């Protein structure tokens, strides 16, 4: 066997995928995005493709010595890897990112119920931090290179892996569903259910994480911060020893079973590996998908605050429009499926390349394997094209209707109706987009083979399909607990995939700005999203506070003969609502709309619509103090004259922190101190921690304090690693305070 040939043939697909990294070096955001994709593919290939073949005996894959066929095989392998990886990201993970906001919402609801007061009063005290559009957040997270949150999620998933796997295998034994080894034909229910189990676990953990990362706060304190710290700490503390115990039970069970038991150890290792690659791929896309999940959670909380729970005021014309668009989308989906079925028929004439012909006992030749790997790509493209086409129609529907929740629900109902109608009555032997017929699934893995297509024999691998015999979930006969647990995912995944694609594309193309209005001590803050066109006059008239108008960025007010237009441009400035413009210019709605229409036609004004809002009392800042981890004073700044000695403050915090640790034996960090008319808000960095004195605690101040610490440590990281006590390098940071806290 040629060792060099074996390495080259198997490494070339990954090498080809690495080439774009060379040309993307000057495109920082795109390079970071592609790096995450490449990292996920490499780990996916190493564990999902290579690991299964390490303990199997290779079989011959018959092939003539034909370099052209060998090159086609390599390209087919490349397409199969990319297609399989993309299908995981676009068909499994949308469930996590669309359902996790619901989980986070339930956590927030539960937390508020424990607080004193009526729910109406408590809802008024909810605030959040959302001042960047999703695309801006994605760019910032990609370019920062900070994987801290992703590492935390990955650690938890890995800790929970052995426990979950042990419970699943036990449940499979109890329900008498087979978990055969990877080299025997038959079923592999463990592999089938493990995918679903991972999605459920990741959804739960992501829900807890979203409650924190959304920065939704109550009385100035982030609701999810303590929840996440306590939950994650408990899971790691309790989960780690239980995981070790689960591994020991696996080994004991294998030893007791004899020779067959040792084979089950390999199967367990393989599925451990699959779970880990799923976790790594998941955390690699968190930075891309999470901003949309945060936005959905905030919209849900805002809807809750506004008590929009009745059907009064629903525009039924828009409901029927969304239903119709959903029906159209379903027919488009059926057309997409038909096109790809035809394309597969051209590549695979006569349906000769069936999954059962690629089981462990079959011996397909290289030409068949090459075609089948290409068909795998076609199948992945079919799924992606289906989701993308229907998602784009949903985006168009949302833009027409305006209300995203109403659009999505009505759209999906229309799509389900057509799918059931076609899948059950009109085309009973053809799959419709939302019509579920889960009778037989296939768990796809690999098996080792050798071929001499390039002359010298080389080792490689081919796809191996293991049938998962699962009772039809639409039948009530022979139903077992595994199928009941899997049913929510199986029945909703395609609807969720389409809904997520539509939501993701829609919000990715939207820009957001925040507008604040002060009234005495209160600040009313509203987040607006951009509109493609100027709204109708009646829409603005019905809710003049809900529409904002601004000038294009960096635009100077042009010279114009129309004095009224010039006055409007000056009044708009950085952004004003329709109500504010009418008050400022002392004009009525028809007059304002006429002037706005004139400017909009010349693309001199942007239109925005309110998405969510909250009201809070603005905090009055007194002073900020930065202290080293050992308590030494690093930097101090006074917003108002207070004559507080920084050394006294740092000494006080050292004493309080030590006292709390000694008396409570708690590892939790002190986050705030409330004393009468003064609140102390505390945030921690890697080298320093900061305390800001104010008359009240607000989420706005805490967010700015956290941002200050991050930038302060980024500026002075090299000095702070081994700080010698010299404070001179930090004197210029008063400008940083002014910029962030202004």
Secondary structure, DSSP 8 states (H G I E B T S, - for coil): --HHHHHHHHHHHHHHHHHHHHHTTT-HHHHHHHHHHHHHHHHHIIIIIIGGGGGS--EE----S-HHHHHHHHHHHHHHHHHHHHHHHHHTHHHHHHHHHHHHHHHHHHHHHHSSS-HHHHHHTEE----S-HHHHHHHHHHH---HHHHHHHHHHHHHHHHHHHHHHHHHHHHT--B--TTSSS-BHHHHHHHHHHHHHHHHHHHHHHHHHT--EETTEEHHHHHHHHHHHHHHHHHHHHHHHHHHHHHHHHHHHTHHHHHHHHHHHHHHHHHHHHHHHHHHHHHHHHHHHHHHHHHHHHHHHHT--SSTT--HHHHHHHHHHHHHHHHHHHHHHHHHHHHHHHHSGGG---GGGGSTT----HHHHHHHHHHHHHHHHHHHHHHHHHHHHHHHHHHHH--HHHHHHHHHHHHHHHHHHIIIIISTTS--TT----SEEEEEEEEEEEE-TTSS-EEEEEEEEEEEE---TTS-TT--HHHHHHHHHHHHHHHHHHHHHHHHHHHHT--EEEEEEEETTEEEEEEEEE-SS---HHHHHHTGGGEEEE--TT------S-HHHHHHHHHHTT-EEHHHHHHHHT--HHHHHHHHHHHHHTT--EEEEEEEEEEEE---EEEEEEEETTS-EEEEEESS-----HHHHHHHHHHHHHHHHHHH-------EEEETTEEEEEEE-SSEEEEEEESS--HHHHHHHHHHHHHHHHHHHHHHTT--S--GGGGGGHHHHHHHH-
